[in-house]
Structures are given as C-alpha cells and as structure tokens.
Amino acid sequence: MRPIGASQSSFASIVYDQVIPADEPVRVWRQILEETIREADFASLYADSQRGRPPFPATVMVRMMIWQFMAKLSDRQMETAARYDLRVRFFLGLNPDDPVPDATTLCLFRKRLLQAGRERQVFDALVEKARELGFLKEGYEELTDTTHMKTAAAVPTIVGLVQQGIRRVLLAWRAQDPQPLPKWHND
C-alpha cells in the first residue's frame, strides 16, 4: 500500500488536471503550503512506534485545519468535505483513493498540536511566507480605541488568534490578487 500523502499517482494527476482548472487558486495555496509546512517539523509529535496503523501525515492534518478555518467548517463537515470534494483532496495532498482522517483524528491532532505548543510554529511559518510573498506590509501603525466598556467578552485563545491571523493574510491576499478567491462559504 502506498503511504498516505505520498506523491500523487498518474491517475490522481489526470483526475486533478481534468477537474481543477490550472488557474484555480487552490493550486497556488497548495504550492505555498508545500514550501512552508514540512513533515519533519512535526516528527516530534508522534511516537516512534511500529505498533498500530501509521498516523496521517501532519502536513495533511495542518492543511485540513487551514481549509476548515477558511471554509468555516466543523470537524464533521471538514471530514465530509475531504471525503467528497476533489478540490479539498487536492489541497490536502491526497490521492482520490486515499483514506481521509475522520473528525476525531482531526480533533486529537489539534489537541496534540496545542499541547506541544506547535500551533505558533504553523502560524509564524504562514505569516513569514505571507511577508515573503508581499501579502503583508511592514511599517503600518495600528491605532486602537481605548474606550473602556464593561462586557462579557471572552479572552481570545491561541487558536482564535491564529484564525484571525489567517483571516488577515487571506484578506491581504484578496486585496493584492485581482483574481477572486473561490467561494467556500456564505459570508
């Protein structure tokens, strides 16, 4: 059996070439993530054991979390999207016949990522790549209204902050790239 996420078969290449247009932004995003998120960066998250089935590649799991955020999907909805949407499979680096991580696997990976403190590594790598590509500008001053208000506001979690950062990168990208982003959800 070919390892999950291994280089794509000629069958997959034919399918993806026929279904996903060459100018589809998901092709660019996948290339950017291939250059940014590497499997070796997450090797310490997994035990070096020969027991049980091999884990899904961390790069697949991170890409699932990114797509999930961009499309505003629950874990179950993400599992379904990865199972049936060829654009999602392509973005994840999966062949059409590869198994898909289920919602529980995604949840457990996210927990493992947070417990190991590696979520910041993913965020920092994406921000650095966005800067390198010119999507983020340096030197802007941010002004904050400091009016005090009493409210039941929640303190943002690191996951929330990462999501806000990804949203800002995508908005900056949208502002610079005249080609519209694909419609993944209803705004």
C-alpha positions in Angstrom: 0.0 0.0 0.0 1.3 3.4 -0.9 1.8 5.7 2.1 -1.0 8.3 2.6 0.0 11.7 1.1 2.8 10.1 -1.0 3.5 11.7 -4.3 0.4 11.6 -6.4 -0.2 8.8 -8.8 -0.6 9.4 -12.5 -4.3 8.6 -12.1 -4.6 11.4 -9.5 -2.7 13.8 -11.8 -5.1 13.0 -14.6 -8.2 13.4 -12.4 -7.0 16.6 -10.8 -5.9 18.1 -14.2 -9.3 17.4 -15.6 -11.4 18.6 -12.6 -9.3 21.5 -11.1 -8.6 24.3 -13.6 -5.0 25.4 -13.9 -5.8 28.9 -12.7 -7.7 27.7 -9.6 -6.2 29.5 -6.5 -6.2 26.2 -4.6 -3.3 25.1 -6.8 -1.3 28.2 -5.6 -2.2 27.7 -2.0 -1.2 24.1 -2.1 2.2 25.1 -3.5 2.7 27.7 -0.9 1.9 25.2 1.9 4.2 22.6 0.4 7.0 25.2 0.7 6.0 26.3 4.1 4.7 23.4 6.2 7.1 20.3 6.2 6.5 16.9 7.7 9.9 16.9 9.5 8.7 20.0 11.6 6.2 17.7 13.3 8.1 14.5 13.7 8.4 15.0 17.5 4.6 14.9 17.8 4.5 11.2 17.0 5.9 8.3 19.0 8.4 6.2 17.1 6.4 3.0 17.4 5.8 0.2 14.9 2.6 -0.7 16.6 -0.8 0.2 15.2 -1.5 1.8 11.9 0.7 4.7 10.7 -0.6 8.2 11.6 -1.9 10.5 8.9 0.9 12.9 7.9 1.0 16.0 10.0 1.1 18.2 6.8 -2.3 16.7 5.8 -3.7 17.4 9.2 -2.4 21.0 9.2 -3.9 21.6 5.8 -7.2 20.2 7.0 -7.2 22.7 9.8 -6.4 25.6 7.4 -9.2 24.6 5.0 -11.5 24.0 7.9 -10.9 27.5 9.1 -11.2 29.2 5.7 -14.4 27.4 4.9 -15.8 27.8 8.5 -16.4 24.1 8.8 -16.9 21.9 11.9 -14.7 18.8 12.3 -17.5 16.6 10.9 -18.1 19.0 8.0 -14.4 19.0 7.3 -14.3 15.2 7.2 -17.2 15.2 4.7 -15.5 17.9 2.5 -12.3 15.9 2.5 -14.1 12.7 1.6 -16.2 14.1 -1.3 -14.7 17.3 -2.7 -11.8 16.8 -5.1 -10.5 20.4 -4.6 -10.1 19.6 -0.9 -8.4 16.3 -1.5 -6.0 18.1 -3.9 -5.3 20.9 -1.4 -4.6 18.2 1.3 -2.2 16.4 -1.0 -4.3 13.2 -1.0 -5.0 11.0 -4.0 -8.6 10.4 -4.9 -8.5 6.9 -3.4 -6.6 7.8 -0.1 -8.4 7.4 3.2 -9.4 10.6 4.9 -8.8 11.5 8.6 -12.1 11.4 10.5 -13.4 14.2 12.7 -11.9 12.6 15.9 -8.5 12.3 14.4 -8.6 15.9 13.4 -9.7 16.9 16.9 -6.9 14.7 18.5 -4.3 16.2 16.2 -5.3 19.7 17.1 -5.1 18.8 20.8 -1.7 17.3 20.3 -0.5 20.3 18.4 -1.7 22.7 21.1 -0.3 20.6 24.0 3.1 20.6 22.3 2.9 24.3 21.7 3.4 23.9 18.0 0.4 25.9 16.8 2.5 29.0 17.0 5.1 27.4 14.7 2.4 26.9 12.0 1.2 30.5 12.4 4.6 32.0 12.3 5.6 30.0 9.2 2.5 31.2 7.4 3.0 34.8 8.4 6.6 34.7 7.3 5.6 33.2 3.9 2.9 35.9 3.5 5.6 38.5 4.2 8.0 36.9 1.8 5.3 36.9 -1.0 4.4 40.6 -0.2 0.9 39.9 1.2 1.8 41.6 4.5 3.3 45.0 4.7 5.7 46.3 7.4 5.7 49.7 9.0 2.0 50.3 9.4 0.8 51.8 12.7 -2.3 50.3 14.2 -4.5 52.6 16.2 -6.7 51.3 19.0 -9.7 53.0 20.5 -9.2 52.7 24.3 -12.7 53.5 25.4 -13.4 51.3 28.4 -16.6 49.2 28.2 -18.0 46.6 30.5 -18.8 43.4 28.6 -18.8 39.7 28.8 -16.0 39.4 26.2 -14.1 36.2 26.1 -10.3 36.2 26.2 -9.1 35.1 22.7 -7.4 31.7 22.7 -4.3 31.0 20.7 -6.4 29.1 18.2 -8.6 32.2 17.8 -5.6 34.4 17.3 -4.2 32.0 14.7 -7.6 32.1 12.9 -7.6 35.9 13.0 -4.1 35.9 11.6 -5.0 33.6 8.7 -8.1 35.7 8.0 -5.9 38.8 7.8 -3.5 37.1 5.5 -6.3 36.0 3.2 -7.8 39.5 3.2 -4.4 41.0 2.3 -4.1 38.4 -0.4 -7.5 39.2 -1.8 -6.6 42.9 -1.8 -3.5 42.3 -3.9 -4.7 39.5 -6.2 -7.3 40.6 -8.7 -8.4 37.0 -9.2 -11.3 36.3 -6.8 -10.9 33.6 -4.1 -13.1 30.6 -4.6 -16.4 30.8 -2.7 -16.2 28.3 0.1 -18.9 29.6 2.4 -21.7 32.1 2.6 -20.5 35.4 4.0 
